[in-house]
């Protein structure tokens, strides 16, 4: 089943994002986490894909594992940076043969030592991959949205314009990168709407359980952590239990605000764990 059809025919729900484990132990931990998360009745799950196809087999194997546990649509992330049309076509055909019709089309991060001039001639932008996947088969294609702009974008207006081009290329819906300031999300979606983009944009939610790491990741992605939010975590200092509690409380507040603004389909970055996600979803639904 296509995820776009699920979004059109449901009033709301939760989806989860996972990454391919690197070890057998990691795969077993993911299996256990997925079994616990299955009780939350997610609408679909997605699995990340390493730049340059570095986790191609891992992504496929993880999708197979999760599909067997959840029995719901899976969305495979797919990066096109440095890839040829032949390689992408082969992978799309493999997914289609396995019954997977949902793709998150991404350009992907530039590998170390590579600049934009060295990008694949077949796929310069994510929009190229969107159009290719749509032409290749009966796929529902999603794209990434950066509420505060992609780190490589010179300004927000340019980023919104580039994002709108991905929808013009045929993307069905968008899923955002993590963000912690809902106003940034509302502003970005409003700018897309002014450009005529009517497609659904799903908020991507990352509960903070390690504040220093969250700050490092946010800095790399130019993501704002509001001062009022940071102050709550700073009070917890090195108390990991208190940090986790605050993180769940804040993510719950964030989700409730999004729902109150009409964004009832939420995409949660599970990080291959169940405990934090279970507490978050219970808080949202309580």
Residue frames as qw, qx, qy, qz and C-alpha x, y, z in Angstrom:
[[0.000, 0.887, 0.462, 0.000, 0.00, 0.00, 0.00],
 [0.384, 0.511, -0.033, 0.768, 1.18, 3.51, -0.75],
 [0.316, -0.341, -0.502, 0.729, 1.83, 5.79, 2.21],
 [0.110, -0.031, -0.136, -0.984, 0.25, 8.76, 0.44],
 [0.503, -0.349, -0.610, -0.503, -3.03, 6.83, 0.40],
 [0.519, -0.399, -0.652, 0.383, -2.71, 6.15, 4.14],
 [0.180, -0.184, -0.219, 0.941, -2.21, 9.86, 4.79],
 [0.282, -0.145, -0.359, -0.878, -5.23, 10.76, 2.69],
 [0.632, -0.324, -0.580, -0.398, -7.48, 8.24, 4.42],
 [0.590, -0.397, -0.575, 0.404, -6.52, 8.69, 8.08],
 [0.179, -0.948, -0.158, -0.213, -7.12, 11.61, 10.41],
 [0.116, -0.835, 0.491, -0.218, -3.73, 11.19, 12.05],
 [0.987, -0.135, -0.051, 0.070, -1.20, 8.74, 13.39],
 [0.385, -0.767, 0.477, 0.188, 2.43, 7.97, 14.15],
 [0.880, 0.419, -0.195, 0.107, 5.21, 6.65, 11.94],
 [0.664, -0.652, 0.288, 0.228, 8.69, 5.55, 12.98],
 [0.555, 0.743, -0.372, 0.037, 12.13, 5.90, 11.43],
 [0.863, -0.397, 0.267, 0.163, 14.90, 3.34, 11.95],
 [0.251, 0.781, -0.542, -0.185, 18.46, 2.89, 10.71],
 [0.907, 0.183, -0.379, -0.024, 20.23, -0.29, 9.52],
 [0.687, -0.662, 0.296, 0.041, 22.18, -1.90, 12.40],
 [0.335, 0.728, -0.594, -0.072, 25.85, -2.64, 11.74],
 [0.007, 0.319, -0.929, 0.188, 26.06, -5.85, 13.79],
 [0.458, -0.259, -0.822, -0.217, 24.02, -8.97, 14.48],
 [0.244, -0.372, -0.660, 0.606, 23.56, -7.78, 18.06],
 [0.132, 0.231, 0.021, -0.964, 22.26, -4.48, 16.77],
 [0.426, -0.081, -0.630, -0.644, 19.81, -6.27, 14.50],
 [0.414, -0.340, -0.833, 0.138, 18.56, -8.35, 17.43],
 [0.103, -0.351, -0.434, 0.823, 18.11, -5.21, 19.55],
 [0.279, 0.109, -0.282, -0.911, 16.16, -3.65, 16.70],
 [0.429, -0.215, -0.813, -0.330, 13.94, -6.72, 16.45],
 [0.311, -0.411, -0.734, 0.442, 13.10, -6.50, 20.15],
 [0.026, 0.313, 0.157, -0.937, 12.45, -2.76, 19.95],
 [0.324, 0.001, -0.531, -0.783, 10.23, -3.20, 16.89],
 [0.376, -0.329, -0.864, -0.062, 8.18, -5.87, 18.63],
 [0.179, -0.473, -0.557, 0.659, 7.49, -3.45, 21.47],
 [0.108, 0.310, -0.103, -0.939, 6.73, -0.54, 19.15],
 [0.176, -0.184, -0.816, -0.519, 4.36, -2.66, 17.09],
 [0.155, -0.535, -0.782, 0.280, 1.84, -2.38, 19.93],
 [0.007, -0.506, -0.153, 0.849, 1.57, 1.37, 19.22],
 [0.531, 0.602, 0.595, 0.039, -0.01, 0.67, 15.80],
 [0.118, -0.530, 0.280, 0.792, 2.15, 2.93, 13.61],
 [0.650, 0.632, 0.118, -0.406, 0.90, 3.82, 10.13],
 [0.824, 0.512, -0.166, 0.177, 4.20, 3.04, 8.42],
 [0.653, -0.614, 0.218, 0.386, 7.95, 2.82, 9.06],
 [0.538, 0.812, -0.221, 0.053, 10.96, 4.17, 7.20],
 [0.858, -0.307, 0.162, 0.379, 14.57, 3.00, 7.05],
 [0.015, 0.901, -0.268, -0.341, 17.57, 5.24, 6.36],
 [0.876, 0.389, 0.123, 0.258, 20.15, 4.75, 3.63],
 [0.551, -0.561, 0.164, 0.596, 23.82, 5.67, 3.80],
 [0.264, 0.832, -0.212, -0.441, 25.32, 8.26, 1.47],
 [0.254, 0.554, -0.725, -0.321, 26.52, 6.71, -1.75],
 [0.868, 0.012, -0.368, -0.333, 24.58, 3.55, -1.07],
 [0.138, 0.478, -0.791, 0.356, 26.83, 2.48, 1.81],
 [0.385, -0.046, 0.788, -0.479, 23.97, 0.67, 3.57],
 [0.540, 0.149, -0.481, -0.675, 22.17, -0.67, 0.49],
 [0.551, -0.076, -0.829, -0.068, 22.00, -4.28, 1.68],
 [0.143, -0.140, -0.710, 0.675, 21.54, -3.24, 5.31],
 [0.379, 0.127, 0.081, -0.913, 18.58, -1.06, 4.39],
 [0.641, 0.034, -0.573, -0.509, 16.94, -3.87, 2.42],
 [0.470, -0.076, -0.849, 0.227, 17.54, -6.38, 5.21],
 [0.026, 0.131, 0.545, -0.828, 16.18, -3.99, 7.84],
 [0.516, 0.078, -0.170, -0.836, 13.07, -3.34, 5.76],
 [0.622, -0.020, -0.744, -0.242, 12.54, -7.09, 5.49],
 [0.295, -0.112, -0.791, 0.524, 12.87, -7.54, 9.26],
 [0.184, 0.164, 0.348, -0.905, 10.52, -4.68, 10.11],
 [0.548, 0.048, -0.411, -0.726, 7.97, -5.65, 7.50],
 [0.542, -0.091, -0.835, -0.028, 7.77, -9.10, 9.05],
 [0.199, -0.227, -0.688, 0.659, 7.11, -7.62, 12.50],
 [0.204, 0.302, 0.218, -0.905, 4.84, -4.68, 11.71],
 [0.325, 0.419, 0.826, 0.190, 3.08, -5.92, 8.59],
 [0.181, 0.884, 0.259, -0.343, 2.64, -2.31, 7.43],
 [0.612, 0.751, 0.008, 0.247, 4.09, -0.28, 4.54],
 [0.664, -0.449, 0.110, 0.588, 7.82, 0.41, 4.65],
 [0.359, 0.933, -0.019, 0.004, 9.46, 3.48, 3.15],
 [0.830, -0.069, 0.095, 0.545, 13.02, 3.04, 1.95],
 [0.059, -0.896, 0.161, 0.409, 15.27, 6.08, 2.06],
 [0.806, 0.312, 0.304, 0.400, 17.27, 6.38, -1.14],
 [0.151, -0.812, 0.187, 0.531, 20.17, 8.76, -1.81],
 [0.772, 0.595, 0.194, 0.111, 21.29, 9.51, -5.34],
 [0.042, -0.918, 0.364, 0.151, 24.54, 11.39, -4.79],
 [0.115, -0.560, 0.793, 0.212, 27.25, 9.78, -6.92],
 [0.617, 0.144, 0.767, -0.105, 24.81, 7.13, -8.18],
 [0.059, 0.122, -0.675, -0.726, 24.13, 6.14, -11.76],
 [0.669, 0.053, -0.089, -0.736, 20.71, 5.66, -13.32],
 [0.679, 0.116, -0.712, -0.140, 21.53, 1.97, -13.70],
 [0.246, 0.047, -0.805, 0.539, 22.24, 1.53, -9.99],
 [0.349, 0.070, 0.377, -0.855, 19.13, 3.40, -8.89],
 [0.693, 0.120, -0.363, -0.611, 16.96, 1.57, -11.43],
 [0.541, 0.090, -0.833, 0.077, 18.24, -1.77, -10.17],
 [0.056, -0.049, -0.733, 0.676, 17.42, -0.94, -6.57],
 [0.496, 0.115, 0.109, -0.854, 13.99, 0.45, -7.40],
 [0.691, 0.116, -0.580, -0.416, 13.22, -2.73, -9.33],
 [0.377, 0.034, -0.866, 0.327, 14.30, -4.83, -6.36],
 [0.192, 0.098, 0.538, -0.815, 12.00, -2.92, -4.03],
 [0.615, 0.151, -0.170, -0.755, 9.10, -3.16, -6.46],
 [0.613, 0.106, -0.764, -0.172, 9.62, -6.92, -6.85],
 [0.260, -0.073, -0.822, 0.502, 9.50, -7.28, -3.06],
 [0.205, -0.699, -0.668, -0.152, 6.25, -5.32, -2.92],
 [0.331, -0.590, -0.246, 0.694, 7.72, -2.10, -1.50],
 [0.324, 0.672, 0.451, 0.490, 6.27, 0.95, -3.26],
 [0.229, -0.965, -0.127, -0.016, 7.37, 3.79, -0.99],
 [0.705, 0.193, -0.083, 0.678, 10.58, 5.80, -1.38],
 [0.222, -0.921, -0.070, 0.313, 12.05, 8.81, 0.41],
 [0.703, 0.541, 0.081, 0.454, 14.11, 10.50, -2.30],
 [0.417, -0.849, 0.086, 0.312, 17.25, 12.26, -1.04],
 [0.481, 0.791, -0.363, 0.103, 20.27, 13.77, -2.67],
 [0.901, -0.229, -0.199, 0.312, 22.40, 12.64, 0.26],
 [0.352, -0.879, 0.178, 0.267, 25.34, 14.23, 2.05],
 [0.530, 0.751, -0.390, 0.058, 28.51, 15.03, 0.18],
 [0.926, -0.187, -0.145, 0.295, 31.19, 12.43, 1.02],
 [0.432, -0.787, 0.177, 0.404, 34.35, 13.82, 2.59],
 [0.386, -0.351, 0.545, 0.656, 36.64, 15.35, 0.00],
 [0.265, 0.424, 0.728, 0.469, 33.87, 15.72, -2.60],
 [0.112, 0.343, 0.144, -0.922, 32.34, 18.98, -3.77],
 [0.588, 0.514, 0.387, -0.490, 29.18, 19.74, -5.69],
 [0.405, 0.646, -0.454, -0.461, 31.04, 19.77, -9.02],
 [0.059, 0.293, -0.951, -0.081, 31.75, 16.06, -8.55],
 [0.623, 0.149, 0.538, -0.548, 28.08, 15.06, -8.22],
 [0.486, 0.210, 0.818, 0.225, 26.61, 12.40, -10.46],
 [0.107, 0.112, -0.411, -0.898, 25.64, 13.74, -13.87],
 [0.268, -0.351, -0.835, -0.328, 22.49, 11.60, -13.69],
 [0.426, -0.745, -0.514, -0.009, 21.27, 13.02, -10.39],
 [0.272, 0.433, -0.213, 0.832, 22.22, 16.56, -9.45],
 [0.322, -0.258, 0.342, -0.844, 19.37, 17.12, -7.04],
 [0.315, 0.119, 0.874, -0.352, 16.76, 15.13, -5.13],
 [0.578, 0.490, 0.144, -0.636, 14.17, 16.33, -7.62],
 [0.420, 0.455, -0.691, -0.373, 15.99, 14.36, -10.33],
 [0.025, 0.066, -0.985, 0.160, 15.57, 11.21, -8.25],
 [0.446, 0.331, 0.536, -0.635, 11.89, 11.99, -7.62],
 [0.595, 0.515, -0.204, -0.582, 11.18, 12.25, -11.33],
 [0.312, 0.370, -0.859, -0.169, 13.21, 9.12, -12.09],
 [0.154, 0.043, 0.924, -0.347, 11.44, 7.00, -9.46],
 [0.530, 0.419, 0.346, -0.651, 8.03, 8.19, -10.61],
 [0.578, 0.526, -0.410, -0.472, 8.86, 7.27, -14.20],
 [0.141, 0.349, -0.926, -0.002, 10.42, 3.94, -13.23],
 [0.283, -0.249, -0.926, 0.000, 7.42, 2.44, -11.45],
 [0.419, -0.673, -0.402, -0.458, 4.29, 2.86, -9.40],
 [0.514, -0.122, -0.533, 0.661, 5.98, 4.45, -6.38],
 [0.267, -0.931, -0.229, -0.101, 4.81, 6.87, -3.72],
 [0.625, 0.259, -0.208, 0.706, 7.73, 9.26, -3.34],
 [0.377, -0.894, -0.201, 0.134, 8.40, 11.48, -0.33],
 [0.512, 0.566, -0.196, 0.616, 11.08, 14.14, 0.06],
 [0.523, -0.378, -0.430, 0.631, 12.95, 15.71, 2.95],
 [0.016, -0.876, -0.186, -0.445, 12.05, 19.18, 4.20],
 [0.533, -0.070, -0.403, 0.741, 14.40, 21.31, 6.34],
 [0.165, -0.859, -0.483, 0.027, 12.31, 23.74, 8.43],
 [0.269, -0.863, 0.080, 0.420, 15.27, 26.08, 8.92],
 [0.498, 0.789, -0.316, -0.170, 16.81, 25.49, 5.52],
 [0.959, 0.077, -0.077, 0.261, 19.42, 22.98, 4.37],
 [0.564, -0.649, 0.134, 0.493, 22.94, 23.76, 5.68],
 [0.502, 0.013, 0.469, 0.727, 24.13, 24.27, 2.09],
 [0.174, 0.794, 0.501, 0.298, 21.35, 26.70, 1.19],
 [0.319, 0.278, -0.115, 0.899, 22.43, 30.37, 1.11],
 [0.270, -0.072, 0.308, -0.909, 19.15, 31.52, 2.65],
 [0.415, 0.233, 0.788, -0.391, 15.68, 30.32, 3.57],
 [0.570, 0.579, 0.039, -0.581, 13.97, 31.70, 0.45],
 [0.363, 0.507, -0.718, -0.309, 16.34, 29.75, -1.79],
 [0.113, -0.099, 0.973, -0.178, 15.79, 26.59, 0.21],
 [0.520, 0.389, 0.545, -0.531, 12.00, 26.91, 0.00],
 [0.544, 0.601, -0.275, -0.517, 12.26, 27.41, -3.77],
 [0.239, 0.384, -0.882, -0.131, 14.40, 24.28, -4.13],
 [0.283, 0.088, 0.882, -0.365, 12.05, 22.31, -1.92],
 [0.585, 0.491, 0.240, -0.599, 9.07, 23.42, -4.02],
 [0.430, 0.527, -0.605, -0.413, 10.89, 22.12, -7.10],
 [0.043, -0.146, 0.985, -0.083, 10.95, 18.64, -5.58],
 [0.448, 0.384, 0.660, -0.465, 7.18, 18.69, -5.30],
 [0.511, 0.628, -0.166, -0.563, 6.91, 19.98, -8.86],
 [0.199, 0.422, -0.852, -0.237, 9.00, 16.98, -9.91],
 [0.682, -0.121, -0.606, -0.391, 6.26, 14.69, -8.54],
 [0.157, 0.092, -0.819, 0.545, 6.86, 14.21, -4.81],
 [0.415, -0.525, -0.684, -0.292, 3.71, 13.10, -2.99],
 [0.511, -0.839, -0.154, -0.108, 4.52, 14.41, 0.49],
 [0.324, 0.649, -0.480, 0.493, 7.35, 15.69, 2.63],
 [0.785, -0.514, -0.298, 0.174, 8.91, 14.63, 5.93],
 [0.015, 0.936, -0.245, 0.251, 10.97, 17.14, 7.87],
 [0.542, 0.253, -0.605, 0.526, 14.34, 16.79, 9.45],
 [0.454, -0.527, -0.589, 0.411, 14.34, 17.20, 13.22],
 [0.043, 0.560, -0.012, 0.827, 13.38, 20.59, 14.62],
 [0.356, -0.338, -0.699, 0.520, 12.73, 21.93, 18.11],
 [0.107, 0.337, 0.181, -0.918, 11.01, 25.23, 17.35],
 [0.388, 0.512, 0.766, 0.015, 7.53, 24.70, 15.95],
 [0.210, 0.846, 0.099, -0.479, 7.38, 28.29, 14.73],
 [0.074, -0.509, 0.665, 0.542, 10.17, 27.47, 12.26],
 [0.259, 0.190, 0.925, 0.202, 8.10, 24.60, 10.92],
 [0.272, 0.740, 0.554, -0.267, 4.91, 26.65, 10.62],
 [0.088, 0.787, -0.204, -0.576, 6.80, 29.45, 8.84],
 [0.146, -0.312, 0.802, 0.488, 8.40, 27.07, 6.34],
 [0.272, 0.396, 0.872, 0.093, 5.16, 25.31, 5.47],
 [0.210, 0.821, 0.322, -0.422, 3.47, 28.68, 5.05],
 [0.021, 0.661, -0.456, -0.595, 6.18, 29.72, 2.58],
 [0.201, -0.003, 0.917, 0.344, 5.67, 26.48, 0.64],
 [0.271, 0.629, 0.709, -0.169, 1.93, 27.11, 0.52],
 [0.151, 0.818, -0.003, -0.554, 2.57, 30.59, -0.89],
 [0.014, 0.452, -0.716, -0.532, 4.48, 28.86, -3.69],
 [0.718, 0.165, -0.302, -0.605, 1.47, 26.69, -4.44],
 [0.334, 0.164, -0.922, 0.103, 2.65, 23.51, -2.73],
 [0.678, -0.334, 0.002, -0.655, -0.44, 21.84, -1.25],
 [0.748, 0.060, -0.659, 0.049, 1.16, 18.48, -0.41],
 [0.746, -0.656, -0.102, -0.058, 1.24, 17.17, 3.16],
 [0.345, 0.599, -0.557, 0.460, 4.38, 17.91, 5.17],
 [0.819, -0.451, -0.354, 0.000, 4.91, 15.60, 8.15],
 [0.204, -0.856, 0.390, -0.270, 6.80, 16.94, 11.19],
 [0.776, 0.159, -0.555, 0.252, 9.87, 14.89, 12.14],
 [0.528, -0.769, 0.129, -0.337, 10.18, 14.54, 15.91],
 [0.659, 0.241, -0.599, 0.387, 13.36, 13.65, 17.82],
 [0.640, -0.753, -0.125, -0.089, 12.96, 13.29, 21.61],
 [0.251, 0.719, -0.514, 0.395, 16.11, 14.64, 23.29],
 [0.892, -0.426, -0.151, 0.013, 17.65, 12.10, 25.66],
 [0.712, -0.224, 0.023, 0.665, 21.28, 13.29, 25.44],
 [0.101, 0.955, 0.175, -0.217, 21.37, 17.09, 25.43],
 [0.260, -0.673, 0.458, 0.518, 25.08, 17.61, 24.56],
 [0.398, 0.054, 0.795, 0.454, 24.78, 15.26, 21.57],
 [0.278, 0.765, 0.581, 0.017, 21.55, 16.93, 20.49],
 [0.046, -0.911, 0.059, 0.405, 23.34, 20.29, 20.56],
 [0.334, -0.408, 0.656, 0.541, 26.19, 18.95, 18.43],
 [0.357, 0.352, 0.804, 0.320, 23.80, 17.47, 15.88],
 [0.155, 0.883, 0.409, -0.171, 21.69, 20.63, 15.86],
 [0.160, -0.778, 0.278, 0.541, 24.79, 22.76, 15.18],
 [0.349, -0.133, 0.767, 0.523, 25.76, 20.59, 12.20],
 [0.186, 0.501, 0.780, 0.326, 22.29, 20.90, 10.72],
 [0.010, -0.185, -0.021, -0.982, 21.73, 24.56, 11.63],
 [0.446, -0.548, -0.660, -0.254, 18.81, 23.58, 13.84],
 [0.132, -0.539, 0.276, -0.785, 17.70, 25.97, 16.55],
 [0.482, -0.397, -0.741, 0.247, 17.21, 24.82, 20.12],
 [0.178, -0.818, -0.156, -0.524, 15.21, 27.69, 21.71],
 [0.136, 0.449, -0.576, 0.669, 16.82, 29.23, 24.78],
 [0.638, -0.322, 0.260, -0.649, 13.77, 28.45, 26.91],
 [0.972, 0.032, -0.186, -0.138, 14.12, 24.79, 25.94],
 [0.615, 0.406, -0.516, 0.437, 17.88, 24.67, 26.45],
 [0.205, -0.528, 0.457, -0.686, 17.45, 26.16, 29.93],
 [0.872, -0.250, 0.085, -0.412, 15.28, 23.22, 30.96],
 [0.940, 0.157, -0.254, 0.165, 17.97, 20.74, 29.97],
 [0.353, 0.564, -0.453, 0.594, 20.82, 22.74, 31.43],
 [0.527, -0.544, 0.319, -0.570, 19.15, 22.57, 34.83],
 [0.986, -0.111, -0.008, -0.127, 19.34, 18.78, 34.64],
 [0.155, -0.763, 0.622, 0.089, 23.10, 18.99, 34.09],
 [0.226, 0.364, -0.890, -0.158, 24.58, 15.46, 33.94],
 [0.507, 0.063, 0.731, -0.452, 21.49, 13.75, 35.36],
 [0.107, 0.069, -0.808, -0.576, 20.63, 11.44, 32.44],
 [0.020, -0.454, -0.885, 0.101, 17.37, 10.28, 34.00],
 [0.074, 0.698, 0.336, -0.628, 16.16, 13.85, 34.48],
 [0.063, 0.405, -0.482, -0.774, 17.33, 14.76, 30.97],
 [0.048, -0.170, -0.917, -0.358, 15.31, 11.91, 29.51],
 [0.011, 0.615, 0.714, -0.336, 12.25, 12.98, 31.51],
 [0.077, 0.660, 0.016, -0.747, 12.57, 16.57, 30.28],
 [0.013, 0.232, -0.710, -0.665, 13.14, 15.37, 26.72],
 [0.011, -0.375, -0.913, -0.163, 9.96, 13.32, 26.70],
 [0.016, 0.701, 0.501, -0.507, 7.99, 16.15, 28.31],
 [0.056, 0.572, -0.227, -0.786, 9.21, 18.67, 25.74],
 [0.039, 0.050, -0.828, -0.558, 8.64, 16.34, 22.76],
 [0.019, 0.521, 0.848, -0.096, 5.13, 15.63, 24.05],
 [0.055, 0.724, 0.243, -0.643, 4.41, 19.37, 24.31],
 [0.012, 0.399, -0.534, -0.746, 5.84, 19.87, 20.82],
 [0.010, -0.172, -0.917, -0.359, 3.64, 17.14, 19.34],
 [0.038, 0.640, 0.705, -0.303, 0.50, 18.35, 21.07],
 [0.069, 0.663, -0.022, -0.745, 1.08, 21.85, 19.71],
 [0.034, 0.209, -0.733, -0.646, 1.57, 20.46, 16.19],
 [0.010, 0.385, 0.918, 0.097, -1.63, 18.45, 16.46],
 [0.048, 0.702, 0.472, -0.532, -3.52, 21.53, 17.66],
 [0.124, 0.604, -0.279, -0.736, -2.35, 23.29, 14.49],
 [0.801, 0.433, 0.008, -0.413, -3.69, 20.50, 12.28],
 [0.423, 0.543, -0.724, -0.051, -0.52, 18.41, 11.88],
 [0.809, -0.300, 0.318, -0.393, -1.83, 15.09, 13.17],
 [0.961, 0.209, -0.110, 0.146, 0.51, 12.77, 11.23],
 [0.274, -0.868, 0.414, -0.015, 3.80, 12.70, 13.14],
 [0.852, 0.351, -0.352, 0.165, 7.06, 11.03, 12.12],
 [0.586, -0.762, 0.268, -0.065, 9.21, 9.97, 15.10],
 [0.486, 0.587, -0.630, 0.149, 12.94, 9.24, 14.85],
 [0.893, -0.410, -0.088, -0.165, 13.06, 6.09, 16.97],
 [0.053, 0.739, -0.654, 0.151, 16.87, 5.62, 16.85],
 [0.642, 0.111, -0.757, -0.054, 16.21, 1.84, 17.01],
 [0.068, 0.015, -0.775, 0.629, 14.94, 2.11, 20.59],
 [0.310, -0.519, -0.723, -0.336, 11.52, 1.57, 22.09],
 [0.358, -0.482, -0.607, 0.521, 11.46, 2.96, 25.63],
 [0.064, -0.317, -0.066, 0.944, 11.57, 6.68, 24.87],
 [0.240, -0.085, -0.568, -0.783, 9.20, 6.38, 21.91],
 [0.362, -0.448, -0.816, -0.047, 6.66, 4.39, 23.93],
 [0.241, -0.518, -0.473, 0.671, 6.64, 7.05, 26.65],
 [0.029, 0.199, -0.210, -0.957, 6.32, 9.83, 24.07],
 [0.302, -0.217, -0.699, -0.611, 3.41, 8.24, 22.22],
 [0.346, -0.514, -0.758, 0.202, 1.61, 7.45, 25.48],
 [0.160, -0.436, -0.262, 0.846, 2.04, 11.09, 26.49],
 [0.144, 0.051, -0.418, -0.895, 0.63, 12.31, 23.18],
 [0.409, -0.278, -0.750, -0.440, -2.36, 9.99, 23.36],
 [0.272, -0.345, -0.754, 0.488, -3.15, 10.53, 27.03]]
